[in-house]
C-alpha cells in the first residue's frame, strides 16, 4: 500500500531529533500555524506542509525480498526517476540519505521497519513555502540547503507528480497498482500493493 498526501504545516522530530534544531519559539510556531510532533521514524527534524507530496509506503519487506537498506535505495531511485521524467536532474549518489539537486535536498526519506513492515516514508518538495525550512536545522544538517521542483523551474500540479511517481513506484518495486481513496479502503477495496535518516 502507498498512501500519498499533503500535510498541514508540521515539524516532525525523529528518534535522533532534538528540540534545539527548532530555531523559533512556541509563539512563533503558533504564528506560523505549525505543530511539532515527535515520531518514531529515523532521522532528526524536518518540515511537512502544503505543496509537499508525502508518501507512506506500507510494505512487508520479508515477502517482498527487500532489506531495509535496499528499500531506502529503491525509494531514492523512485524519486530520482520521477524527477527525471518531470525535467529535473537529481541524485542520491555520494550524498546523505534523500534526493538532492546539487547541494540542495529536494526530497527527504525517513523510515522505520517493525516486524518486517515499513512505516513513514518520503517527502518530495513540489511547491511548498520553503521559508518554513528556515526555522529548523533540516535533518540535523545546518549547512544543507533545501529546494523544490518549483524553485528548480518546474511548476507542476501535485496530481501530475502523483501520476508519474505511482508509475515509477510500481515499476521499480514490481507492484501492481489499483488506485483508490482512503474512504474506499475502509470499504475493503484493494489498493496498490506495494531505520534510516531523513
TORGU-15586 format. One record per residue (C-alpha): residue number from 0; residue in three letters; x, y, z. Coordinates in Angstrom, 2 decimals. Layout:
N
PT num residu      px      py      pz
PT NUM    ALA       X       Y       Z
...
***
This chain:
198
PT num residu      px      py      pz
PT   0    UNK    0.00    0.00    0.00
PT   1    UNK    1.21    3.51   -0.79
PT   2    UNK   -0.52    6.45    0.89
PT   3    UNK    0.08    9.82   -0.81
PT   4    UNK   -0.99   13.11    0.76
PT   5    UNK   -0.18   16.67    1.77
PT   6    UNK    0.12   17.62    5.43
PT   7    UNK   -0.82   20.88    7.14
PT   8    UNK    2.21   22.78    8.48
PT   9    UNK    4.07   20.50   10.89
PT  10    UNK    7.62   19.92   12.09
PT  11    UNK    8.39   16.29   12.90
PT  12    UNK   11.20   15.13   15.15
PT  13    UNK   12.54   11.63   14.51
PT  14    UNK   14.23    9.42   17.08
PT  15    UNK   17.53   11.31   16.81
PT  16    UNK   15.83   14.70   16.67
PT  17    UNK   16.41   17.46   19.19
PT  18    UNK   14.17   20.39   20.00
PT  19    UNK   17.29   22.57   19.72
PT  20    UNK   17.03   22.02   15.94
PT  21    UNK   13.77   24.00   16.02
PT  22    UNK   15.04   27.56   15.92
PT  23    UNK   11.90   29.51   16.85
PT  24    UNK    9.80   29.97   19.95
PT  25    UNK    6.44   28.42   20.68
PT  26    UNK    4.86   31.80   19.99
PT  27    UNK    6.46   31.89   16.54
PT  28    UNK    5.29   28.35   15.86
PT  29    UNK    1.74   29.42   16.66
PT  30    UNK    2.14   32.42   14.36
PT  31    UNK    3.33   30.08   11.61
PT  32    UNK    0.40   27.76   12.24
PT  33    UNK    2.83   24.87   12.67
PT  34    UNK    2.70   22.00   15.13
PT  35    UNK    5.63   19.95   16.42
PT  36    UNK    5.26   16.17   16.52
PT  37    UNK    7.67   13.59   17.96
PT  38    UNK    7.57   10.45   15.84
PT  39    UNK    9.34    7.10   15.71
PT  40    UNK   11.00    7.25   12.30
PT  41    UNK   14.74    7.51   11.88
PT  42    UNK   16.39   10.87   11.48
PT  43    UNK   16.04   14.28   13.01
PT  44    UNK   13.78   17.26   12.31
PT  45    UNK   12.04   18.04    9.05
PT  46    UNK    9.09   20.05    7.80
PT  47    UNK    5.88   18.88    6.11
PT  48    UNK    3.26   21.16    4.66
PT  49    UNK    1.08   22.16    1.72
PT  50    UNK    2.82   21.82   -1.63
PT  51    UNK    4.87   18.86   -0.46
PT  52    UNK    3.99   15.35   -1.58
PT  53    UNK    4.36   12.93    1.32
PT  54    UNK    4.36    9.20    0.71
PT  55    UNK    3.83    6.45    3.25
PT  56    UNK    4.58    3.04    1.72
PT  57    UNK    3.34    0.15    3.86
PT  58    UNK    5.25   -2.86    2.59
PT  59    UNK    6.17   -6.24    4.04
PT  60    UNK    9.89   -6.34    3.27
PT  61    UNK   10.13  -10.03    4.09
PT  62    UNK    7.64  -11.12    1.46
PT  63    UNK    8.98   -8.51   -0.98
PT  64    UNK   12.55   -9.77   -0.72
PT  65    UNK   13.87   -6.37    0.36
PT  66    UNK   16.13   -5.46    3.26
PT  67    UNK   15.86   -2.03    4.91
PT  68    UNK   18.85   -0.53    3.06
PT  69    UNK   17.74   -1.89   -0.32
PT  70    UNK   14.28   -0.49    0.37
PT  71    UNK   15.60    3.00    1.11
PT  72    UNK   17.73    2.90   -2.04
PT  73    UNK   14.64    1.89   -4.00
PT  74    UNK   12.74    4.90   -2.63
PT  75    UNK   15.61    7.13   -3.70
PT  76    UNK   15.56    5.56   -7.17
PT  77    UNK   11.79    6.11   -7.45
PT  78    UNK   12.16    9.78   -6.54
PT  79    UNK   15.17   10.39   -8.80
PT  80    UNK   13.39    8.69  -11.70
PT  81    UNK   10.19   10.66  -11.06
PT  82    UNK   12.09   13.94  -11.06
PT  83    UNK   13.99   12.99  -14.20
PT  84    UNK   10.76   12.36  -16.10
PT  85    UNK    9.50   15.76  -14.94
PT  86    UNK   12.66   17.56  -16.10
PT  87    UNK   14.87   17.72  -13.01
PT  88    UNK   18.28   16.05  -12.77
PT  89    UNK   18.56   14.81   -9.19
PT  90    UNK   20.77   12.27   -7.46
PT  91    UNK   21.20   10.28   -4.28
PT  92    UNK   24.71    9.05   -5.01
PT  93    UNK   27.51   10.14   -2.65
PT  94    UNK   25.00   12.13   -0.60
PT  95    UNK   23.31   11.69    2.77
PT  96    UNK   20.05    9.75    2.60
PT  97    UNK   17.49   11.53    0.45
PT  98    UNK   17.43   13.05   -3.02
PT  99    UNK   19.47   16.09   -3.99
PT 100    UNK   19.77   18.67   -6.74
PT 101    UNK   23.35   19.83   -6.46
PT 102    UNK   23.88   20.57   -2.78
PT 103    UNK   20.19   21.16   -2.03
PT 104    UNK   17.83   18.46   -0.79
PT 105    UNK   14.61   18.15   -2.76
PT 106    UNK   13.26   15.01   -1.08
PT 107    UNK   13.70   13.59    2.41
PT 108    UNK   13.41    9.96    3.45
PT 109    UNK   12.77    8.75    6.98
PT 110    UNK   11.56    5.23    7.64
PT 111    UNK   11.05    2.68   10.35
PT 112    UNK   10.71   -1.06    9.88
PT 113    UNK    8.81   -3.03   12.51
PT 114    UNK    8.28   -6.79   12.24
PT 115    UNK    9.34   -6.56    8.64
PT 116    UNK    6.76   -3.91    7.73
PT 117    UNK    7.66   -0.37    6.69
PT 118    UNK    6.33    2.81    8.26
PT 119    UNK    6.82    6.51    7.48
PT 120    UNK    8.41    7.21    4.11
PT 121    UNK    9.38   10.18    1.94
PT 122    UNK    8.58   13.83    1.31
PT 123    UNK    9.07   15.45   -2.10
PT 124    UNK    9.12   19.24   -2.29
PT 125    UNK    6.87   20.12   -5.22
PT 126    UNK    5.96   23.74   -4.47
PT 127    UNK    5.94   24.25   -0.68
PT 128    UNK    6.72   27.51    1.10
PT 129    UNK   10.45   26.89    1.58
PT 130    UNK   10.68   29.62    4.23
PT 131    UNK    9.34   27.09    6.74
PT 132    UNK   12.66   25.24    6.48
PT 133    UNK   14.45   28.39    7.69
PT 134    UNK   13.05   27.82   11.19
PT 135    UNK   14.77   24.45   11.68
PT 136    UNK   18.07   22.66   11.12
PT 137    UNK   16.76   20.34    8.41
PT 138    UNK   17.70   16.71    9.07
PT 139    UNK   20.30   17.94   11.56
PT 140    UNK   22.47   19.42    8.79
PT 141    UNK   22.95   23.16    9.44
PT 142    UNK   24.73   23.81    6.14
PT 143    UNK   22.33   21.88    3.92
PT 144    UNK   20.11   23.85    1.55
PT 145    UNK   16.58   22.81    0.65
PT 146    UNK   14.98   23.21   -2.76
PT 147    UNK   11.76   22.35   -4.55
PT 148    UNK   10.59   21.48   -8.03
PT 149    UNK    9.13   24.97   -8.36
PT 150    UNK   12.42   26.57   -7.33
PT 151    UNK   14.12   24.45  -10.00
PT 152    UNK   11.79   25.93  -12.59
PT 153    UNK    9.34   23.04  -12.85
PT 154    UNK    5.86   24.24  -11.93
PT 155    UNK    3.51   21.27  -11.86
PT 156    UNK    0.40   20.18  -10.02
PT 157    UNK    0.86   17.61   -7.27
PT 158    UNK   -1.70   15.39   -9.01
PT 159    UNK    0.58   15.24  -12.05
PT 160    UNK    3.56   14.33   -9.87
PT 161    UNK    1.48   11.56   -8.29
PT 162    UNK    0.75   10.06  -11.71
PT 163    UNK    4.45    9.80  -12.52
PT 164    UNK    5.53    8.69   -9.05
PT 165    UNK    2.95    5.91   -8.80
PT 166    UNK    4.09    4.52  -12.15
PT 167    UNK    7.74    4.59  -11.04
PT 168    UNK    6.83    3.02   -7.69
PT 169    UNK    5.02    0.17   -9.42
PT 170    UNK    7.80   -0.36  -11.97
PT 171    UNK   10.81   -0.19   -9.66
PT 172    UNK    9.30   -2.26   -6.84
PT 173    UNK    7.38   -4.50   -9.25
PT 174    UNK    3.99   -3.97   -7.62
PT 175    UNK    0.58   -3.85   -9.29
PT 176    UNK   -1.36   -0.61   -8.92
PT 177    UNK   -5.01   -0.19   -8.04
PT 178    UNK   -5.75    3.47   -7.29
PT 179    UNK   -8.32    4.32   -4.66
PT 180    UNK   -9.11    6.73   -1.82
PT 181    UNK   -8.98    6.37    1.95
PT 182    UNK  -12.74    6.18    2.31
PT 183    UNK  -12.86    3.26   -0.13
PT 184    UNK  -10.03    1.46    1.70
PT 185    UNK  -12.36    1.30    4.66
PT 186    UNK  -14.86   -0.47    2.43
PT 187    UNK  -12.30   -3.17    1.66
PT 188    UNK  -11.33   -2.08   -1.87
PT 189    UNK   -7.87   -3.29   -2.95
PT 190    UNK   -5.07   -0.73   -3.18
PT 191    UNK   -1.57   -0.60   -4.63
PT 192    UNK    0.41   -3.47   -3.16
PT 193    UNK    3.08   -2.07   -2.66
PT 194    UNK   15.57    2.95   10.47
PT 195    UNK   17.00    5.38    8.15
PT 196    UNK   17.63    9.13    8.47
PT 197    UNK   15.74   11.95    6.79
***
